[in-house]
Amino acid sequence: MEPFGKRLKELRKEKHKTQVEMAQLLDCTDRHYQRMEYGYINVPSLTLIHLADYFGVTTDYLLGRTEGKEA
């Protein structure tokens, strides 16, 4: 699993959200969200920003470029 997908899954679980709930938040299908978590698709920059804002982390953290979560 790519750093992005691994971190996305960890953050989702910390918020006690399901993949279905995250898909609804992002207005995409469950399958599309699953593919993001597994690293099968590239995530558009606007989606990346939306996720970072939702989780209160930086986009660099989501992408595995830094270890610190602070936004």
Phi and psi in radians as a Rosetta constraint file:
Dihedral C 1 N 2 CA 2 C 2 CIRCULARHARMONIC -1.149 0.35
Dihedral N 2 CA 2 C 2 N 3 CIRCULARHARMONIC 2.720 0.35
Dihedral C 2 N 3 CA 3 C 3 CIRCULARHARMONIC -0.939 0.35
Dihedral N 3 CA 3 C 3 N 4 CIRCULARHARMONIC -0.699 0.35
Dihedral C 3 N 4 CA 4 C 4 CIRCULARHARMONIC -1.062 0.35
Dihedral N 4 CA 4 C 4 N 5 CIRCULARHARMONIC -0.892 0.35
Dihedral C 4 N 5 CA 5 C 5 CIRCULARHARMONIC -1.086 0.35
Dihedral N 5 CA 5 C 5 N 6 CIRCULARHARMONIC -0.717 0.35
Dihedral C 5 N 6 CA 6 C 6 CIRCULARHARMONIC -1.095 0.35
Dihedral N 6 CA 6 C 6 N 7 CIRCULARHARMONIC -0.795 0.35
Dihedral C 6 N 7 CA 7 C 7 CIRCULARHARMONIC -1.209 0.35
Dihedral N 7 CA 7 C 7 N 8 CIRCULARHARMONIC -0.658 0.35
Dihedral C 7 N 8 CA 8 C 8 CIRCULARHARMONIC -1.062 0.35
Dihedral N 8 CA 8 C 8 N 9 CIRCULARHARMONIC -0.774 0.35
Dihedral C 8 N 9 CA 9 C 9 CIRCULARHARMONIC -1.109 0.35
Dihedral N 9 CA 9 C 9 N 10 CIRCULARHARMONIC -0.780 0.35
Dihedral C 9 N 10 CA 10 C 10 CIRCULARHARMONIC -1.056 0.35
Dihedral N 10 CA 10 C 10 N 11 CIRCULARHARMONIC -0.800 0.35
Dihedral C 10 N 11 CA 11 C 11 CIRCULARHARMONIC -1.138 0.35
Dihedral N 11 CA 11 C 11 N 12 CIRCULARHARMONIC -0.698 0.35
Dihedral C 11 N 12 CA 12 C 12 CIRCULARHARMONIC -1.067 0.35
Dihedral N 12 CA 12 C 12 N 13 CIRCULARHARMONIC -0.776 0.35
Dihedral C 12 N 13 CA 13 C 13 CIRCULARHARMONIC -1.184 0.35
Dihedral N 13 CA 13 C 13 N 14 CIRCULARHARMONIC -0.614 0.35
Dihedral C 13 N 14 CA 14 C 14 CIRCULARHARMONIC -1.064 0.35
Dihedral N 14 CA 14 C 14 N 15 CIRCULARHARMONIC -0.574 0.35
Dihedral C 14 N 15 CA 15 C 15 CIRCULARHARMONIC -1.559 0.35
Dihedral N 15 CA 15 C 15 N 16 CIRCULARHARMONIC 0.031 0.35
Dihedral C 15 N 16 CA 16 C 16 CIRCULARHARMONIC 0.984 0.35
Dihedral N 16 CA 16 C 16 N 17 CIRCULARHARMONIC 0.794 0.35
Dihedral C 16 N 17 CA 17 C 17 CIRCULARHARMONIC -1.910 0.35
Dihedral N 17 CA 17 C 17 N 18 CIRCULARHARMONIC 2.590 0.35
Dihedral C 17 N 18 CA 18 C 18 CIRCULARHARMONIC -1.595 0.35
Dihedral N 18 CA 18 C 18 N 19 CIRCULARHARMONIC 2.923 0.35
Dihedral C 18 N 19 CA 19 C 19 CIRCULARHARMONIC -1.106 0.35
Dihedral N 19 CA 19 C 19 N 20 CIRCULARHARMONIC -0.610 0.35
Dihedral C 19 N 20 CA 20 C 20 CIRCULARHARMONIC -1.119 0.35
Dihedral N 20 CA 20 C 20 N 21 CIRCULARHARMONIC -0.773 0.35
Dihedral C 20 N 21 CA 21 C 21 CIRCULARHARMONIC -1.107 0.35
Dihedral N 21 CA 21 C 21 N 22 CIRCULARHARMONIC -0.683 0.35
Dihedral C 21 N 22 CA 22 C 22 CIRCULARHARMONIC -1.180 0.35
Dihedral N 22 CA 22 C 22 N 23 CIRCULARHARMONIC -0.677 0.35
Dihedral C 22 N 23 CA 23 C 23 CIRCULARHARMONIC -1.077 0.35
Dihedral N 23 CA 23 C 23 N 24 CIRCULARHARMONIC -0.715 0.35
Dihedral C 23 N 24 CA 24 C 24 CIRCULARHARMONIC -1.116 0.35
Dihedral N 24 CA 24 C 24 N 25 CIRCULARHARMONIC -0.729 0.35
Dihedral C 24 N 25 CA 25 C 25 CIRCULARHARMONIC -1.046 0.35
Dihedral N 25 CA 25 C 25 N 26 CIRCULARHARMONIC -0.691 0.35
Dihedral C 25 N 26 CA 26 C 26 CIRCULARHARMONIC -1.576 0.35
Dihedral N 26 CA 26 C 26 N 27 CIRCULARHARMONIC -0.029 0.35
Dihedral C 26 N 27 CA 27 C 27 CIRCULARHARMONIC 1.007 0.35
Dihedral N 27 CA 27 C 27 N 28 CIRCULARHARMONIC 0.873 0.35
Dihedral C 27 N 28 CA 28 C 28 CIRCULARHARMONIC -2.397 0.35
Dihedral N 28 CA 28 C 28 N 29 CIRCULARHARMONIC 3.049 0.35
Dihedral C 28 N 29 CA 29 C 29 CIRCULARHARMONIC -1.357 0.35
Dihedral N 29 CA 29 C 29 N 30 CIRCULARHARMONIC 2.792 0.35
Dihedral C 29 N 30 CA 30 C 30 CIRCULARHARMONIC -1.019 0.35
Dihedral N 30 CA 30 C 30 N 31 CIRCULARHARMONIC -0.764 0.35
Dihedral C 30 N 31 CA 31 C 31 CIRCULARHARMONIC -1.087 0.35
Dihedral N 31 CA 31 C 31 N 32 CIRCULARHARMONIC -0.707 0.35
Dihedral C 31 N 32 CA 32 C 32 CIRCULARHARMONIC -1.093 0.35
Dihedral N 32 CA 32 C 32 N 33 CIRCULARHARMONIC -0.774 0.35
Dihedral C 32 N 33 CA 33 C 33 CIRCULARHARMONIC -1.104 0.35
Dihedral N 33 CA 33 C 33 N 34 CIRCULARHARMONIC -0.761 0.35
Dihedral C 33 N 34 CA 34 C 34 CIRCULARHARMONIC -0.998 0.35
Dihedral N 34 CA 34 C 34 N 35 CIRCULARHARMONIC -0.733 0.35
Dihedral C 34 N 35 CA 35 C 35 CIRCULARHARMONIC -1.140 0.35
Dihedral N 35 CA 35 C 35 N 36 CIRCULARHARMONIC -0.537 0.35
Dihedral C 35 N 36 CA 36 C 36 CIRCULARHARMONIC -1.149 0.35
Dihedral N 36 CA 36 C 36 N 37 CIRCULARHARMONIC -0.812 0.35
Dihedral C 36 N 37 CA 37 C 37 CIRCULARHARMONIC -1.104 0.35
Dihedral N 37 CA 37 C 37 N 38 CIRCULARHARMONIC -0.637 0.35
Dihedral C 37 N 38 CA 38 C 38 CIRCULARHARMONIC -1.443 0.35
Dihedral N 38 CA 38 C 38 N 39 CIRCULARHARMONIC -0.109 0.35
Dihedral C 38 N 39 CA 39 C 39 CIRCULARHARMONIC 1.370 0.35
Dihedral N 39 CA 39 C 39 N 40 CIRCULARHARMONIC 0.357 0.35
Dihedral C 39 N 40 CA 40 C 40 CIRCULARHARMONIC -1.421 0.35
Dihedral N 40 CA 40 C 40 N 41 CIRCULARHARMONIC -0.336 0.35
Dihedral C 40 N 41 CA 41 C 41 CIRCULARHARMONIC -2.302 0.35
Dihedral N 41 CA 41 C 41 N 42 CIRCULARHARMONIC 2.710 0.35
Dihedral C 41 N 42 CA 42 C 42 CIRCULARHARMONIC -1.406 0.35
Dihedral N 42 CA 42 C 42 N 43 CIRCULARHARMONIC 2.409 0.35
Dihedral C 42 N 43 CA 43 C 43 CIRCULARHARMONIC -1.625 0.35
Dihedral N 43 CA 43 C 43 N 44 CIRCULARHARMONIC 2.228 0.35
Dihedral C 43 N 44 CA 44 C 44 CIRCULARHARMONIC -1.043 0.35
Dihedral N 44 CA 44 C 44 N 45 CIRCULARHARMONIC 2.603 0.35
Dihedral C 44 N 45 CA 45 C 45 CIRCULARHARMONIC -1.031 0.35
Dihedral N 45 CA 45 C 45 N 46 CIRCULARHARMONIC -0.663 0.35
Dihedral C 45 N 46 CA 46 C 46 CIRCULARHARMONIC -1.141 0.35
Dihedral N 46 CA 46 C 46 N 47 CIRCULARHARMONIC -0.643 0.35
Dihedral C 46 N 47 CA 47 C 47 CIRCULARHARMONIC -1.168 0.35
Dihedral N 47 CA 47 C 47 N 48 CIRCULARHARMONIC -0.726 0.35
Dihedral C 47 N 48 CA 48 C 48 CIRCULARHARMONIC -1.037 0.35
Dihedral N 48 CA 48 C 48 N 49 CIRCULARHARMONIC -0.784 0.35
Dihedral C 48 N 49 CA 49 C 49 CIRCULARHARMONIC -1.124 0.35
Dihedral N 49 CA 49 C 49 N 50 CIRCULARHARMONIC -0.748 0.35
Dihedral C 49 N 50 CA 50 C 50 CIRCULARHARMONIC -1.061 0.35
Dihedral N 50 CA 50 C 50 N 51 CIRCULARHARMONIC -0.763 0.35
Dihedral C 50 N 51 CA 51 C 51 CIRCULARHARMONIC -1.125 0.35
Dihedral N 51 CA 51 C 51 N 52 CIRCULARHARMONIC -0.762 0.35
Dihedral C 51 N 52 CA 52 C 52 CIRCULARHARMONIC -1.060 0.35
Dihedral N 52 CA 52 C 52 N 53 CIRCULARHARMONIC -0.766 0.35
Dihedral C 52 N 53 CA 53 C 53 CIRCULARHARMONIC -1.105 0.35
Dihedral N 53 CA 53 C 53 N 54 CIRCULARHARMONIC -0.774 0.35
Dihedral C 53 N 54 CA 54 C 54 CIRCULARHARMONIC -1.062 0.35
Dihedral N 54 CA 54 C 54 N 55 CIRCULARHARMONIC -0.766 0.35
Dihedral C 54 N 55 CA 55 C 55 CIRCULARHARMONIC -1.533 0.35
Dihedral N 55 CA 55 C 55 N 56 CIRCULARHARMONIC -0.145 0.35
Dihedral C 55 N 56 CA 56 C 56 CIRCULARHARMONIC 1.233 0.35
Dihedral N 56 CA 56 C 56 N 57 CIRCULARHARMONIC 0.618 0.35
Dihedral C 56 N 57 CA 57 C 57 CIRCULARHARMONIC -2.202 0.35
Dihedral N 57 CA 57 C 57 N 58 CIRCULARHARMONIC 3.006 0.35
Dihedral C 57 N 58 CA 58 C 58 CIRCULARHARMONIC -1.512 0.35
Dihedral N 58 CA 58 C 58 N 59 CIRCULARHARMONIC 2.757 0.35
Dihedral C 58 N 59 CA 59 C 59 CIRCULARHARMONIC -1.134 0.35
Dihedral N 59 CA 59 C 59 N 60 CIRCULARHARMONIC -0.589 0.35
Dihedral C 59 N 60 CA 60 C 60 CIRCULARHARMONIC -1.064 0.35
Dihedral N 60 CA 60 C 60 N 61 CIRCULARHARMONIC -0.684 0.35
Dihedral C 60 N 61 CA 61 C 61 CIRCULARHARMONIC -1.105 0.35
Dihedral N 61 CA 61 C 61 N 62 CIRCULARHARMONIC -0.832 0.35
Dihedral C 61 N 62 CA 62 C 62 CIRCULARHARMONIC -1.019 0.35
Dihedral N 62 CA 62 C 62 N 63 CIRCULARHARMONIC -0.656 0.35
Dihedral C 62 N 63 CA 63 C 63 CIRCULARHARMONIC -1.436 0.35
Dihedral N 63 CA 63 C 63 N 64 CIRCULARHARMONIC -0.051 0.35
Dihedral C 63 N 64 CA 64 C 64 CIRCULARHARMONIC 1.426 0.35
Dihedral N 64 CA 64 C 64 N 65 CIRCULARHARMONIC 0.309 0.35
Dihedral C 64 N 65 CA 65 C 65 CIRCULARHARMONIC -1.538 0.35
Dihedral N 65 CA 65 C 65 N 66 CIRCULARHARMONIC -0.347 0.35
Dihedral C 65 N 66 CA 66 C 66 CIRCULARHARMONIC -2.407 0.35
Dihedral N 66 CA 66 C 66 N 67 CIRCULARHARMONIC 2.820 0.35
Dihedral C 66 N 67 CA 67 C 67 CIRCULARHARMONIC -1.651 0.35
Dihedral N 67 CA 67 C 67 N 68 CIRCULARHARMONIC -0.411 0.35
Dihedral C 67 N 68 CA 68 C 68 CIRCULARHARMONIC -1.402 0.35
Dihedral N 68 CA 68 C 68 N 69 CIRCULARHARMONIC 2.335 0.35
Dihedral C 68 N 69 CA 69 C 69 CIRCULARHARMONIC -1.436 0.35
Dihedral N 69 CA 69 C 69 N 70 CIRCULARHARMONIC -0.368 0.35
Dihedral C 69 N 70 CA 70 C 70 CIRCULARHARMONIC -0.959 0.35
Dihedral N 70 CA 70 C 70 N 71 CIRCULARHARMONIC 2.286 0.35
